[in-house]
Amino acid sequence: MAMPKSAVASANAMVESITVDVLYSPGPRVVQQHPVQLPAGCELGQALPALALALGLPLATLTALEVGIWGLRCPKDRVLMSGERIEFYRPLRVDPKVARRERFVRQGAKSAGLFAKKRPGAKAGY
């Protein structure tokens, strides 16, 4: 006995999957990127175990990090769509403003930014 078309369509909808890219940076200038298949209609919080498995990290590590999609932080109850890029954000070690000030002090006013001379004989800032 054959299944009715509506039953086949609903069965296909239940097993339908989406593919997302997951990115994680364990350190400076190092990025891990992996495609992951998830069931359609999956929320970000539900996908965390599969994402941890794909990255080879403990689930506790990923749940402690901030998460976003395409560079924008989002809640864990957000429904994922195919083709999205899920990113995990490490906390900053140094405040960017403090790092810039320290770099300016090290380099000095003559060799940084608008005060650097670009060519011999040129005025500073031009």
C-alpha positions as CSV (number, residue, x, y, z in Angstrom):
1,M,0.0,0.0,0.0
2,A,1.5,3.4,-1.0
3,M,1.6,6.4,1.3
4,P,-0.6,9.4,0.4
5,K,1.3,12.3,-1.2
6,S,0.5,14.6,1.8
7,A,2.1,12.1,4.2
8,V,5.2,11.8,2.0
9,A,5.5,15.6,1.8
10,S,5.2,16.0,5.6
11,A,7.7,13.2,6.2
12,N,10.2,15.0,3.8
13,A,9.6,18.3,5.7
14,M,10.5,16.6,9.0
15,V,13.8,15.3,7.8
16,E,14.7,18.4,5.8
17,S,18.0,19.9,7.0
18,I,19.9,23.2,6.7
19,T,23.6,23.8,6.3
20,V,25.3,26.6,8.4
21,D,28.9,27.6,8.8
22,V,30.3,27.7,12.3
23,L,33.4,29.8,13.0
24,Y,35.6,29.9,16.1
25,S,38.9,31.6,16.8
26,P,40.9,29.9,19.5
27,G,43.6,32.5,19.3
28,P,44.8,35.6,17.3
29,R,45.0,35.1,13.5
30,V,43.6,31.5,13.8
31,V,40.0,30.7,12.6
32,Q,38.3,27.4,12.4
33,Q,35.4,27.2,10.0
34,H,33.2,24.1,9.5
35,P,29.9,23.5,7.6
36,V,27.3,21.8,9.8
37,Q,24.0,20.2,8.9
38,L,21.2,20.8,11.3
39,P,17.5,20.0,11.2
40,A,15.2,22.7,9.7
41,G,13.7,24.9,12.3
42,C,16.5,24.3,14.8
43,E,17.2,27.1,17.3
44,L,20.7,28.3,18.1
45,G,20.5,26.9,21.6
46,Q,19.4,23.5,20.4
47,A,22.3,23.5,17.8
48,L,25.1,24.1,20.3
49,P,25.9,20.4,20.9
50,A,26.2,19.8,17.2
51,L,28.4,22.9,16.8
52,A,30.6,21.9,19.7
53,L,31.1,18.4,18.1
54,A,32.0,20.0,14.7
55,L,34.6,22.3,16.4
56,G,35.9,19.6,18.6
57,L,35.3,21.7,21.8
58,P,33.5,20.9,25.0
59,L,29.9,22.1,25.1
60,A,30.7,24.1,28.3
61,T,33.3,26.1,26.4
62,L,30.8,27.2,23.7
63,T,28.0,28.0,26.1
64,A,30.3,30.4,28.0
65,L,31.1,32.4,24.9
66,E,29.0,35.1,23.2
67,V,27.4,34.0,20.0
68,G,26.3,35.8,16.9
69,I,25.2,35.4,13.3
70,W,27.1,37.4,10.6
71,G,28.8,39.6,13.2
72,L,25.6,40.5,15.1
73,R,25.0,39.1,18.6
74,C,21.7,37.2,18.8
75,P,19.7,35.3,21.5
76,K,19.9,31.5,21.7
77,D,16.2,31.1,20.9
78,R,16.7,32.5,17.3
79,V,15.7,30.0,14.6
80,L,18.6,29.3,12.2
81,M,18.3,29.5,8.4
82,S,20.3,27.8,5.8
83,G,23.5,29.5,4.8
84,E,24.0,31.5,8.0
85,R,27.4,32.0,9.6
86,I,27.4,31.3,13.3
87,E,30.3,33.0,15.1
88,F,31.6,32.5,18.7
89,Y,33.3,35.5,20.2
90,R,36.1,35.3,22.7
91,P,36.3,38.0,25.4
92,L,38.8,40.8,24.7
93,R,42.1,40.6,26.7
94,V,42.9,44.3,26.3
95,D,40.7,47.3,25.9
96,P,41.3,48.5,22.3
97,K,41.5,52.2,23.5
98,V,44.2,51.3,26.0
99,A,46.1,49.3,23.4
100,R,46.1,52.2,21.0
101,R,47.3,54.6,23.6
102,E,50.2,52.3,24.6
103,R,51.1,51.8,21.0
104,F,51.2,55.5,20.4
105,V,53.4,56.0,23.5
106,R,55.8,53.3,22.2
107,Q,56.0,54.6,18.6
108,G,56.0,58.3,19.5
109,A,54.3,61.2,17.8
110,K,56.7,61.4,14.9
111,S,56.0,57.9,13.5
112,A,52.2,57.4,14.0
113,G,49.1,58.6,12.3
114,L,48.8,62.2,11.0
115,F,52.0,63.2,12.6
116,A,54.2,60.8,10.6
117,K,56.2,62.3,7.7
118,K,55.3,60.4,4.5
119,R,58.0,61.7,2.2
120,P,61.3,63.6,2.8
121,G,60.7,67.3,3.2
122,A,56.9,67.0,3.6
123,K,55.0,68.7,6.4
124,A,53.7,66.5,9.2
125,G,50.2,65.4,8.5
126,Y,50.4,65.6,4.7
